[in-house]
Amino acid sequence: MSNLNKDNIIKQRFKICKSDRQRISKHNSLLIWFTGLSGSGKSTLANIIEVKLNELNILTYVLDGDNIRLGINKDLGFKSSDRFENVRRIAEISNLLIDASIVVLAAFVSPYKKDREHVKKIVGANSFIEVFVNASLENCEKRDVKGLYKKARSGEIPNFTGISDLYEYPISPDIEVNTDKESIEECVNKIFDYLIIKIKKNG
């Protein structure tokens, strides 16, 4: 966007804001960002946790890597610059949903630390919870329900995280679960117990 176009854009202010929407929803809104290798269990955990939150009448929405790339991000590839733009768009969408008083569960490999930090900057530190779904490359490959690792090993998929591209492990995530060592139920409970305190409004 040119500077001229930016100069002609003025942010509109509306009477209803996030706090008004949260008064109706009766809960806080934030972004729960699940990061980890493909096959680590990110989407599985997000799906189960959304069901548990829904049972408590908490407004939620899941943003999943594959689903997003079938729609709004279908024009993006997997180069470093494309990955950054993919994550940036998700962060902006999440920011809108947070403003609408919705708890967002985002399941994305998001391999680069700088990209995850950018998400945190966009939505705000108080609205960002990083969940590292830890699993060994070996076990992720064994699961490989989509057959992606096999294709990556044969060269059919370039820039594949863990094979031909790196994954930068979170240094200090808000929550870490290990799907190699913990059951899905244990991982869900660990995440849920942390989240519910952040989401529920006092009183």
PyMOL commands that place a pseudoatom at each C-alpha (Angstrom):
pseudoatom trace, name=CA, resn=MET, resi=1, chain=A, elem=C, hetatm=0, pos=[0.000, 0.000, 0.000]
pseudoatom trace, name=CA, resn=SER, resi=2, chain=A, elem=C, hetatm=0, pos=[1.401, 3.402, -0.954]
pseudoatom trace, name=CA, resn=ASN, resi=3, chain=A, elem=C, hetatm=0, pos=[1.916, 6.151, 1.616]
pseudoatom trace, name=CA, resn=LEU, resi=4, chain=A, elem=C, hetatm=0, pos=[-0.718, 8.196, -0.223]
pseudoatom trace, name=CA, resn=ASN, resi=5, chain=A, elem=C, hetatm=0, pos=[-3.327, 5.498, 0.314]
pseudoatom trace, name=CA, resn=LYS, resi=6, chain=A, elem=C, hetatm=0, pos=[-2.334, 5.123, 3.970]
pseudoatom trace, name=CA, resn=ASP, resi=7, chain=A, elem=C, hetatm=0, pos=[-2.721, 8.859, 4.478]
pseudoatom trace, name=CA, resn=ASN, resi=8, chain=A, elem=C, hetatm=0, pos=[-6.311, 8.626, 3.241]
pseudoatom trace, name=CA, resn=ILE, resi=9, chain=A, elem=C, hetatm=0, pos=[-7.296, 5.870, 5.678]
pseudoatom trace, name=CA, resn=ILE, resi=10, chain=A, elem=C, hetatm=0, pos=[-8.790, 6.953, 8.997]
pseudoatom trace, name=CA, resn=LYS, resi=11, chain=A, elem=C, hetatm=0, pos=[-9.667, 4.443, 11.730]
pseudoatom trace, name=CA, resn=GLN, resi=12, chain=A, elem=C, hetatm=0, pos=[-13.368, 4.534, 12.491]
pseudoatom trace, name=CA, resn=ARG, resi=13, chain=A, elem=C, hetatm=0, pos=[-14.504, 4.541, 16.103]
pseudoatom trace, name=CA, resn=PHE, resi=14, chain=A, elem=C, hetatm=0, pos=[-17.749, 2.816, 17.049]
pseudoatom trace, name=CA, resn=LYS, resi=15, chain=A, elem=C, hetatm=0, pos=[-19.825, 3.034, 20.209]
pseudoatom trace, name=CA, resn=ILE, resi=16, chain=A, elem=C, hetatm=0, pos=[-19.827, -0.696, 20.954]
pseudoatom trace, name=CA, resn=CYS, resi=17, chain=A, elem=C, hetatm=0, pos=[-16.457, -2.134, 21.967]
pseudoatom trace, name=CA, resn=LYS, resi=18, chain=A, elem=C, hetatm=0, pos=[-14.988, -5.428, 23.162]
pseudoatom trace, name=CA, resn=SER, resi=19, chain=A, elem=C, hetatm=0, pos=[-15.948, -4.865, 26.804]
pseudoatom trace, name=CA, resn=ASP, resi=20, chain=A, elem=C, hetatm=0, pos=[-19.588, -4.370, 25.753]
pseudoatom trace, name=CA, resn=ARG, resi=21, chain=A, elem=C, hetatm=0, pos=[-19.520, -7.656, 23.858]
pseudoatom trace, name=CA, resn=GLN, resi=22, chain=A, elem=C, hetatm=0, pos=[-17.831, -9.439, 26.748]
pseudoatom trace, name=CA, resn=ARG, resi=23, chain=A, elem=C, hetatm=0, pos=[-20.579, -8.167, 29.052]
pseudoatom trace, name=CA, resn=ILE, resi=24, chain=A, elem=C, hetatm=0, pos=[-23.052, -10.105, 26.897]
pseudoatom trace, name=CA, resn=SER, resi=25, chain=A, elem=C, hetatm=0, pos=[-20.880, -13.204, 26.450]
pseudoatom trace, name=CA, resn=LYS, resi=26, chain=A, elem=C, hetatm=0, pos=[-19.940, -13.167, 30.156]
pseudoatom trace, name=CA, resn=HIS, resi=27, chain=A, elem=C, hetatm=0, pos=[-16.401, -14.335, 29.441]
pseudoatom trace, name=CA, resn=ASN, resi=28, chain=A, elem=C, hetatm=0, pos=[-13.035, -12.982, 28.363]
pseudoatom trace, name=CA, resn=SER, resi=29, chain=A, elem=C, hetatm=0, pos=[-11.772, -13.460, 24.822]
pseudoatom trace, name=CA, resn=LEU, resi=30, chain=A, elem=C, hetatm=0, pos=[-8.255, -14.404, 23.794]
pseudoatom trace, name=CA, resn=LEU, resi=31, chain=A, elem=C, hetatm=0, pos=[-6.135, -16.373, 21.329]
pseudoatom trace, name=CA, resn=ILE, resi=32, chain=A, elem=C, hetatm=0, pos=[-4.871, -19.853, 22.145]
pseudoatom trace, name=CA, resn=TRP, resi=33, chain=A, elem=C, hetatm=0, pos=[-2.052, -20.555, 19.708]
pseudoatom trace, name=CA, resn=PHE, resi=34, chain=A, elem=C, hetatm=0, pos=[-1.169, -24.244, 19.264]
pseudoatom trace, name=CA, resn=THR, resi=35, chain=A, elem=C, hetatm=0, pos=[2.252, -24.715, 17.675]
pseudoatom trace, name=CA, resn=GLY, resi=36, chain=A, elem=C, hetatm=0, pos=[4.169, -27.906, 16.928]
pseudoatom trace, name=CA, resn=LEU, resi=37, chain=A, elem=C, hetatm=0, pos=[5.214, -30.267, 14.175]
pseudoatom trace, name=CA, resn=SER, resi=38, chain=A, elem=C, hetatm=0, pos=[2.680, -31.625, 11.712]
pseudoatom trace, name=CA, resn=GLY, resi=39, chain=A, elem=C, hetatm=0, pos=[1.118, -34.663, 13.356]
pseudoatom trace, name=CA, resn=SER, resi=40, chain=A, elem=C, hetatm=0, pos=[1.897, -33.569, 16.908]
pseudoatom trace, name=CA, resn=GLY, resi=41, chain=A, elem=C, hetatm=0, pos=[-1.803, -33.316, 17.805]
pseudoatom trace, name=CA, resn=LYS, resi=42, chain=A, elem=C, hetatm=0, pos=[-2.537, -29.587, 17.584]
pseudoatom trace, name=CA, resn=SER, resi=43, chain=A, elem=C, hetatm=0, pos=[-5.873, -29.804, 15.762]
pseudoatom trace, name=CA, resn=THR, resi=44, chain=A, elem=C, hetatm=0, pos=[-6.983, -32.808, 17.806]
pseudoatom trace, name=CA, resn=LEU, resi=45, chain=A, elem=C, hetatm=0, pos=[-6.423, -30.916, 21.049]
pseudoatom trace, name=CA, resn=ALA, resi=46, chain=A, elem=C, hetatm=0, pos=[-8.009, -27.703, 19.757]
pseudoatom trace, name=CA, resn=ASN, resi=47, chain=A, elem=C, hetatm=0, pos=[-11.081, -29.642, 18.639]
pseudoatom trace, name=CA, resn=ILE, resi=48, chain=A, elem=C, hetatm=0, pos=[-11.607, -31.374, 21.999]
pseudoatom trace, name=CA, resn=ILE, resi=49, chain=A, elem=C, hetatm=0, pos=[-10.987, -28.215, 24.009]
pseudoatom trace, name=CA, resn=GLU, resi=50, chain=A, elem=C, hetatm=0, pos=[-13.449, -26.272, 21.868]
pseudoatom trace, name=CA, resn=VAL, resi=51, chain=A, elem=C, hetatm=0, pos=[-16.119, -28.871, 22.647]
pseudoatom trace, name=CA, resn=LYS, resi=52, chain=A, elem=C, hetatm=0, pos=[-15.421, -28.548, 26.392]
pseudoatom trace, name=CA, resn=LEU, resi=53, chain=A, elem=C, hetatm=0, pos=[-15.625, -24.742, 26.210]
pseudoatom trace, name=CA, resn=ASN, resi=54, chain=A, elem=C, hetatm=0, pos=[-18.786, -24.913, 24.120]
pseudoatom trace, name=CA, resn=GLU, resi=55, chain=A, elem=C, hetatm=0, pos=[-20.400, -27.033, 26.839]
pseudoatom trace, name=CA, resn=LEU, resi=56, chain=A, elem=C, hetatm=0, pos=[-19.811, -24.094, 29.199]
pseudoatom trace, name=CA, resn=ASN, resi=57, chain=A, elem=C, hetatm=0, pos=[-21.525, -21.690, 26.754]
pseudoatom trace, name=CA, resn=ILE, resi=58, chain=A, elem=C, hetatm=0, pos=[-18.226, -20.037, 25.859]
pseudoatom trace, name=CA, resn=LEU, resi=59, chain=A, elem=C, hetatm=0, pos=[-18.101, -18.603, 22.354]
pseudoatom trace, name=CA, resn=THR, resi=60, chain=A, elem=C, hetatm=0, pos=[-15.275, -20.174, 20.371]
pseudoatom trace, name=CA, resn=TYR, resi=61, chain=A, elem=C, hetatm=0, pos=[-13.830, -20.518, 16.904]
pseudoatom trace, name=CA, resn=VAL, resi=62, chain=A, elem=C, hetatm=0, pos=[-11.086, -22.841, 15.640]
pseudoatom trace, name=CA, resn=LEU, resi=63, chain=A, elem=C, hetatm=0, pos=[-8.674, -21.643, 12.969]
pseudoatom trace, name=CA, resn=ASP, resi=64, chain=A, elem=C, hetatm=0, pos=[-6.857, -24.611, 11.453]
pseudoatom trace, name=CA, resn=GLY, resi=65, chain=A, elem=C, hetatm=0, pos=[-3.849, -24.515, 9.133]
pseudoatom trace, name=CA, resn=ASP, resi=66, chain=A, elem=C, hetatm=0, pos=[-5.268, -26.718, 6.380]
pseudoatom trace, name=CA, resn=ASN, resi=67, chain=A, elem=C, hetatm=0, pos=[-8.713, -25.109, 6.453]
pseudoatom trace, name=CA, resn=ILE, resi=68, chain=A, elem=C, hetatm=0, pos=[-7.282, -21.602, 6.211]
pseudoatom trace, name=CA, resn=ARG, resi=69, chain=A, elem=C, hetatm=0, pos=[-5.047, -22.576, 3.282]
pseudoatom trace, name=CA, resn=LEU, resi=70, chain=A, elem=C, hetatm=0, pos=[-8.132, -23.833, 1.439]
pseudoatom trace, name=CA, resn=GLY, resi=71, chain=A, elem=C, hetatm=0, pos=[-9.684, -20.382, 1.677]
pseudoatom trace, name=CA, resn=ILE, resi=72, chain=A, elem=C, hetatm=0, pos=[-8.292, -16.997, 2.618]
pseudoatom trace, name=CA, resn=ASN, resi=73, chain=A, elem=C, hetatm=0, pos=[-4.661, -18.150, 2.341]
pseudoatom trace, name=CA, resn=LYS, resi=74, chain=A, elem=C, hetatm=0, pos=[-4.961, -20.386, -0.705]
pseudoatom trace, name=CA, resn=ASP, resi=75, chain=A, elem=C, hetatm=0, pos=[-2.675, -18.007, -2.611]
pseudoatom trace, name=CA, resn=LEU, resi=76, chain=A, elem=C, hetatm=0, pos=[0.261, -18.691, -0.280]
pseudoatom trace, name=CA, resn=GLY, resi=77, chain=A, elem=C, hetatm=0, pos=[2.990, -21.312, -0.528]
pseudoatom trace, name=CA, resn=PHE, resi=78, chain=A, elem=C, hetatm=0, pos=[5.426, -22.522, 2.132]
pseudoatom trace, name=CA, resn=LYS, resi=79, chain=A, elem=C, hetatm=0, pos=[8.456, -20.292, 1.614]
pseudoatom trace, name=CA, resn=SER, resi=80, chain=A, elem=C, hetatm=0, pos=[9.577, -18.318, 4.660]
pseudoatom trace, name=CA, resn=SER, resi=81, chain=A, elem=C, hetatm=0, pos=[7.896, -15.140, 3.374]
pseudoatom trace, name=CA, resn=ASP, resi=82, chain=A, elem=C, hetatm=0, pos=[4.662, -17.028, 2.644]
pseudoatom trace, name=CA, resn=ARG, resi=83, chain=A, elem=C, hetatm=0, pos=[4.671, -18.589, 6.080]
pseudoatom trace, name=CA, resn=PHE, resi=84, chain=A, elem=C, hetatm=0, pos=[5.062, -15.140, 7.636]
pseudoatom trace, name=CA, resn=GLU, resi=85, chain=A, elem=C, hetatm=0, pos=[2.135, -13.770, 5.627]
pseudoatom trace, name=CA, resn=ASN, resi=86, chain=A, elem=C, hetatm=0, pos=[0.041, -16.849, 6.453]
pseudoatom trace, name=CA, resn=VAL, resi=87, chain=A, elem=C, hetatm=0, pos=[0.582, -16.321, 10.159]
pseudoatom trace, name=CA, resn=ARG, resi=88, chain=A, elem=C, hetatm=0, pos=[0.140, -12.531, 9.919]
pseudoatom trace, name=CA, resn=ARG, resi=89, chain=A, elem=C, hetatm=0, pos=[-3.282, -12.901, 8.306]
pseudoatom trace, name=CA, resn=ILE, resi=90, chain=A, elem=C, hetatm=0, pos=[-4.323, -15.415, 10.945]
pseudoatom trace, name=CA, resn=ALA, resi=91, chain=A, elem=C, hetatm=0, pos=[-3.238, -13.005, 13.670]
pseudoatom trace, name=CA, resn=GLU, resi=92, chain=A, elem=C, hetatm=0, pos=[-5.333, -10.194, 12.179]
pseudoatom trace, name=CA, resn=ILE, resi=93, chain=A, elem=C, hetatm=0, pos=[-8.369, -12.480, 11.839]
pseudoatom trace, name=CA, resn=SER, resi=94, chain=A, elem=C, hetatm=0, pos=[-7.858, -13.626, 15.422]
pseudoatom trace, name=CA, resn=ASN, resi=95, chain=A, elem=C, hetatm=0, pos=[-7.688, -10.026, 16.565]
pseudoatom trace, name=CA, resn=LEU, resi=96, chain=A, elem=C, hetatm=0, pos=[-11.094, -9.331, 15.035]
pseudoatom trace, name=CA, resn=LEU, resi=97, chain=A, elem=C, hetatm=0, pos=[-12.582, -12.423, 16.653]
pseudoatom trace, name=CA, resn=ILE, resi=98, chain=A, elem=C, hetatm=0, pos=[-11.121, -11.460, 20.029]
pseudoatom trace, name=CA, resn=ASP, resi=99, chain=A, elem=C, hetatm=0, pos=[-12.728, -8.032, 19.645]
pseudoatom trace, name=CA, resn=ALA, resi=100, chain=A, elem=C, hetatm=0, pos=[-16.021, -9.855, 18.994]
pseudoatom trace, name=CA, resn=SER, resi=101, chain=A, elem=C, hetatm=0, pos=[-15.597, -11.610, 22.394]
pseudoatom trace, name=CA, resn=ILE, resi=102, chain=A, elem=C, hetatm=0, pos=[-14.737, -14.992, 20.894]
pseudoatom trace, name=CA, resn=VAL, resi=103, chain=A, elem=C, hetatm=0, pos=[-12.136, -17.402, 22.253]
pseudoatom trace, name=CA, resn=VAL, resi=104, chain=A, elem=C, hetatm=0, pos=[-9.945, -18.337, 19.283]
pseudoatom trace, name=CA, resn=LEU, resi=105, chain=A, elem=C, hetatm=0, pos=[-8.125, -21.662, 19.079]
pseudoatom trace, name=CA, resn=ALA, resi=106, chain=A, elem=C, hetatm=0, pos=[-5.509, -21.524, 16.323]
pseudoatom trace, name=CA, resn=ALA, resi=107, chain=A, elem=C, hetatm=0, pos=[-3.693, -24.704, 15.264]
pseudoatom trace, name=CA, resn=PHE, resi=108, chain=A, elem=C, hetatm=0, pos=[-0.684, -23.899, 13.076]
pseudoatom trace, name=CA, resn=VAL, resi=109, chain=A, elem=C, hetatm=0, pos=[2.781, -25.397, 12.726]
pseudoatom trace, name=CA, resn=SER, resi=110, chain=A, elem=C, hetatm=0, pos=[4.119, -21.808, 12.737]
pseudoatom trace, name=CA, resn=PRO, resi=111, chain=A, elem=C, hetatm=0, pos=[7.744, -22.985, 12.841]
pseudoatom trace, name=CA, resn=TYR, resi=112, chain=A, elem=C, hetatm=0, pos=[9.470, -19.634, 13.263]
pseudoatom trace, name=CA, resn=LYS, resi=113, chain=A, elem=C, hetatm=0, pos=[9.779, -17.898, 16.620]
pseudoatom trace, name=CA, resn=LYS, resi=114, chain=A, elem=C, hetatm=0, pos=[9.701, -14.416, 15.066]
pseudoatom trace, name=CA, resn=ASP, resi=115, chain=A, elem=C, hetatm=0, pos=[6.363, -15.178, 13.397]
pseudoatom trace, name=CA, resn=ARG, resi=116, chain=A, elem=C, hetatm=0, pos=[4.812, -16.348, 16.671]
pseudoatom trace, name=CA, resn=GLU, resi=117, chain=A, elem=C, hetatm=0, pos=[6.156, -13.236, 18.400]
pseudoatom trace, name=CA, resn=HIS, resi=118, chain=A, elem=C, hetatm=0, pos=[4.513, -11.144, 15.672]
pseudoatom trace, name=CA, resn=VAL, resi=119, chain=A, elem=C, hetatm=0, pos=[1.169, -12.795, 16.397]
pseudoatom trace, name=CA, resn=LYS, resi=120, chain=A, elem=C, hetatm=0, pos=[1.586, -11.948, 20.075]
pseudoatom trace, name=CA, resn=LYS, resi=121, chain=A, elem=C, hetatm=0, pos=[2.340, -8.335, 19.172]
pseudoatom trace, name=CA, resn=ILE, resi=122, chain=A, elem=C, hetatm=0, pos=[-0.758, -8.041, 16.955]
pseudoatom trace, name=CA, resn=VAL, resi=123, chain=A, elem=C, hetatm=0, pos=[-3.284, -9.432, 19.446]
pseudoatom trace, name=CA, resn=GLY, resi=124, chain=A, elem=C, hetatm=0, pos=[-1.503, -8.185, 22.563]
pseudoatom trace, name=CA, resn=ALA, resi=125, chain=A, elem=C, hetatm=0, pos=[0.399, -10.149, 25.194]
pseudoatom trace, name=CA, resn=ASN, resi=126, chain=A, elem=C, hetatm=0, pos=[-2.609, -10.292, 27.533]
pseudoatom trace, name=CA, resn=SER, resi=127, chain=A, elem=C, hetatm=0, pos=[-4.707, -11.932, 24.822]
pseudoatom trace, name=CA, resn=PHE, resi=128, chain=A, elem=C, hetatm=0, pos=[-2.132, -14.488, 23.675]
pseudoatom trace, name=CA, resn=ILE, resi=129, chain=A, elem=C, hetatm=0, pos=[-1.542, -17.972, 25.070]
pseudoatom trace, name=CA, resn=GLU, resi=130, chain=A, elem=C, hetatm=0, pos=[1.116, -20.099, 23.388]
pseudoatom trace, name=CA, resn=VAL, resi=131, chain=A, elem=C, hetatm=0, pos=[0.606, -23.853, 23.653]
pseudoatom trace, name=CA, resn=PHE, resi=132, chain=A, elem=C, hetatm=0, pos=[3.552, -25.939, 22.518]
pseudoatom trace, name=CA, resn=VAL, resi=133, chain=A, elem=C, hetatm=0, pos=[2.387, -29.381, 21.433]
pseudoatom trace, name=CA, resn=ASN, resi=134, chain=A, elem=C, hetatm=0, pos=[5.636, -31.280, 21.726]
pseudoatom trace, name=CA, resn=ALA, resi=135, chain=A, elem=C, hetatm=0, pos=[6.174, -34.557, 19.900]
pseudoatom trace, name=CA, resn=SER, resi=136, chain=A, elem=C, hetatm=0, pos=[9.229, -36.171, 18.376]
pseudoatom trace, name=CA, resn=LEU, resi=137, chain=A, elem=C, hetatm=0, pos=[9.710, -36.098, 14.627]
pseudoatom trace, name=CA, resn=GLU, resi=138, chain=A, elem=C, hetatm=0, pos=[9.877, -39.888, 14.732]
pseudoatom trace, name=CA, resn=ASN, resi=139, chain=A, elem=C, hetatm=0, pos=[6.431, -40.228, 16.286]
pseudoatom trace, name=CA, resn=CYS, resi=140, chain=A, elem=C, hetatm=0, pos=[4.919, -37.540, 14.065]
pseudoatom trace, name=CA, resn=GLU, resi=141, chain=A, elem=C, hetatm=0, pos=[6.165, -39.483, 11.060]
pseudoatom trace, name=CA, resn=LYS, resi=142, chain=A, elem=C, hetatm=0, pos=[4.696, -42.705, 12.443]
pseudoatom trace, name=CA, resn=ARG, resi=143, chain=A, elem=C, hetatm=0, pos=[1.299, -41.027, 12.807]
pseudoatom trace, name=CA, resn=ASP, resi=144, chain=A, elem=C, hetatm=0, pos=[1.472, -39.255, 9.423]
pseudoatom trace, name=CA, resn=VAL, resi=145, chain=A, elem=C, hetatm=0, pos=[-2.256, -39.720, 8.770]
pseudoatom trace, name=CA, resn=LYS, resi=146, chain=A, elem=C, hetatm=0, pos=[-2.075, -37.305, 5.836]
pseudoatom trace, name=CA, resn=GLY, resi=147, chain=A, elem=C, hetatm=0, pos=[0.957, -38.952, 4.237]
pseudoatom trace, name=CA, resn=LEU, resi=148, chain=A, elem=C, hetatm=0, pos=[2.806, -35.636, 4.224]
pseudoatom trace, name=CA, resn=TYR, resi=149, chain=A, elem=C, hetatm=0, pos=[6.094, -36.838, 5.697]
pseudoatom trace, name=CA, resn=LYS, resi=150, chain=A, elem=C, hetatm=0, pos=[6.307, -39.613, 3.137]
pseudoatom trace, name=CA, resn=LYS, resi=151, chain=A, elem=C, hetatm=0, pos=[5.824, -37.079, 0.340]
pseudoatom trace, name=CA, resn=ALA, resi=152, chain=A, elem=C, hetatm=0, pos=[8.347, -34.725, 1.924]
pseudoatom trace, name=CA, resn=ARG, resi=153, chain=A, elem=C, hetatm=0, pos=[10.937, -37.498, 2.201]
pseudoatom trace, name=CA, resn=SER, resi=154, chain=A, elem=C, hetatm=0, pos=[10.473, -38.310, -1.480]
pseudoatom trace, name=CA, resn=GLY, resi=155, chain=A, elem=C, hetatm=0, pos=[10.855, -34.640, -2.451]
pseudoatom trace, name=CA, resn=GLU, resi=156, chain=A, elem=C, hetatm=0, pos=[7.235, -34.121, -3.474]
pseudoatom trace, name=CA, resn=ILE, resi=157, chain=A, elem=C, hetatm=0, pos=[6.723, -31.437, -0.812]
pseudoatom trace, name=CA, resn=PRO, resi=158, chain=A, elem=C, hetatm=0, pos=[9.480, -28.801, -0.553]
pseudoatom trace, name=CA, resn=ASN, resi=159, chain=A, elem=C, hetatm=0, pos=[10.069, -26.629, 2.537]
pseudoatom trace, name=CA, resn=PHE, resi=160, chain=A, elem=C, hetatm=0, pos=[8.387, -29.157, 4.815]
pseudoatom trace, name=CA, resn=THR, resi=161, chain=A, elem=C, hetatm=0, pos=[8.906, -28.452, 8.506]
pseudoatom trace, name=CA, resn=GLY, resi=162, chain=A, elem=C, hetatm=0, pos=[11.046, -31.052, 10.233]
pseudoatom trace, name=CA, resn=ILE, resi=163, chain=A, elem=C, hetatm=0, pos=[12.360, -32.512, 6.968]
pseudoatom trace, name=CA, resn=SER, resi=164, chain=A, elem=C, hetatm=0, pos=[13.611, -29.798, 4.629]
pseudoatom trace, name=CA, resn=ASP, resi=165, chain=A, elem=C, hetatm=0, pos=[12.829, -26.799, 6.827]
pseudoatom trace, name=CA, resn=LEU, resi=166, chain=A, elem=C, hetatm=0, pos=[13.513, -26.103, 10.480]
pseudoatom trace, name=CA, resn=TYR, resi=167, chain=A, elem=C, hetatm=0, pos=[11.182, -25.825, 13.453]
pseudoatom trace, name=CA, resn=GLU, resi=168, chain=A, elem=C, hetatm=0, pos=[12.214, -23.342, 16.128]
pseudoatom trace, name=CA, resn=TYR, resi=169, chain=A, elem=C, hetatm=0, pos=[11.047, -24.766, 19.438]
pseudoatom trace, name=CA, resn=PRO, resi=170, chain=A, elem=C, hetatm=0, pos=[9.345, -22.311, 21.817]
pseudoatom trace, name=CA, resn=ILE, resi=171, chain=A, elem=C, hetatm=0, pos=[11.684, -21.310, 24.629]
pseudoatom trace, name=CA, resn=SER, resi=172, chain=A, elem=C, hetatm=0, pos=[9.081, -20.470, 27.260]
pseudoatom trace, name=CA, resn=PRO, resi=173, chain=A, elem=C, hetatm=0, pos=[5.550, -21.314, 26.078]
pseudoatom trace, name=CA, resn=ASP, resi=174, chain=A, elem=C, hetatm=0, pos=[2.638, -20.632, 28.414]
pseudoatom trace, name=CA, resn=ILE, resi=175, chain=A, elem=C, hetatm=0, pos=[1.769, -24.333, 28.302]
pseudoatom trace, name=CA, resn=GLU, resi=176, chain=A, elem=C, hetatm=0, pos=[3.690, -27.347, 27.025]
pseudoatom trace, name=CA, resn=VAL, resi=177, chain=A, elem=C, hetatm=0, pos=[2.190, -30.769, 26.512]
pseudoatom trace, name=CA, resn=ASN, resi=178, chain=A, elem=C, hetatm=0, pos=[3.988, -33.815, 25.173]
pseudoatom trace, name=CA, resn=THR, resi=179, chain=A, elem=C, hetatm=0, pos=[1.805, -36.134, 23.130]
pseudoatom trace, name=CA, resn=ASP, resi=180, chain=A, elem=C, hetatm=0, pos=[4.576, -38.778, 23.092]
pseudoatom trace, name=CA, resn=LYS, resi=181, chain=A, elem=C, hetatm=0, pos=[4.431, -39.154, 26.863]
pseudoatom trace, name=CA, resn=GLU, resi=182, chain=A, elem=C, hetatm=0, pos=[0.998, -37.865, 27.893]
pseudoatom trace, name=CA, resn=SER, resi=183, chain=A, elem=C, hetatm=0, pos=[-2.409, -39.163, 26.835]
pseudoatom trace, name=CA, resn=ILE, resi=184, chain=A, elem=C, hetatm=0, pos=[-4.742, -36.905, 24.887]
pseudoatom trace, name=CA, resn=GLU, resi=185, chain=A, elem=C, hetatm=0, pos=[-6.948, -36.686, 27.980]
pseudoatom trace, name=CA, resn=GLU, resi=186, chain=A, elem=C, hetatm=0, pos=[-4.008, -35.602, 30.139]
pseudoatom trace, name=CA, resn=CYS, resi=187, chain=A, elem=C, hetatm=0, pos=[-2.984, -32.969, 27.577]
pseudoatom trace, name=CA, resn=VAL, resi=188, chain=A, elem=C, hetatm=0, pos=[-6.541, -31.652, 27.279]
pseudoatom trace, name=CA, resn=ASN, resi=189, chain=A, elem=C, hetatm=0, pos=[-6.984, -31.378, 31.043]
pseudoatom trace, name=CA, resn=LYS, resi=190, chain=A, elem=C, hetatm=0, pos=[-3.643, -29.620, 31.460]
pseudoatom trace, name=CA, resn=ILE, resi=191, chain=A, elem=C, hetatm=0, pos=[-4.515, -27.024, 28.818]
pseudoatom trace, name=CA, resn=PHE, resi=192, chain=A, elem=C, hetatm=0, pos=[-8.140, -26.649, 29.863]
pseudoatom trace, name=CA, resn=ASP, resi=193, chain=A, elem=C, hetatm=0, pos=[-7.340, -26.068, 33.541]
pseudoatom trace, name=CA, resn=TYR, resi=194, chain=A, elem=C, hetatm=0, pos=[-4.965, -23.274, 32.553]
pseudoatom trace, name=CA, resn=LEU, resi=195, chain=A, elem=C, hetatm=0, pos=[-7.342, -21.670, 30.071]
pseudoatom trace, name=CA, resn=ILE, resi=196, chain=A, elem=C, hetatm=0, pos=[-10.552, -21.641, 32.055]
pseudoatom trace, name=CA, resn=ILE, resi=197, chain=A, elem=C, hetatm=0, pos=[-9.045, -19.350, 34.689]
pseudoatom trace, name=CA, resn=LYS, resi=198, chain=A, elem=C, hetatm=0, pos=[-8.079, -16.875, 31.963]
pseudoatom trace, name=CA, resn=ILE, resi=199, chain=A, elem=C, hetatm=0, pos=[-11.416, -17.063, 30.160]
pseudoatom trace, name=CA, resn=LYS, resi=200, chain=A, elem=C, hetatm=0, pos=[-13.989, -16.928, 32.954]
pseudoatom trace, name=CA, resn=LYS, resi=201, chain=A, elem=C, hetatm=0, pos=[-14.941, -13.530, 34.305]
pseudoatom trace, name=CA, resn=ASN, resi=202, chain=A, elem=C, hetatm=0, pos=[-14.956, -13.109, 38.053]
pseudoatom trace, name=CA, resn=GLY, resi=203, chain=A, elem=C, hetatm=0, pos=[-18.434, -12.937, 39.458]
for i in range(1, 203): cmd.bond("trace and resi %d" % i, "trace and resi %d" % (i + 1))
show_as sticks, trace
zoom trace
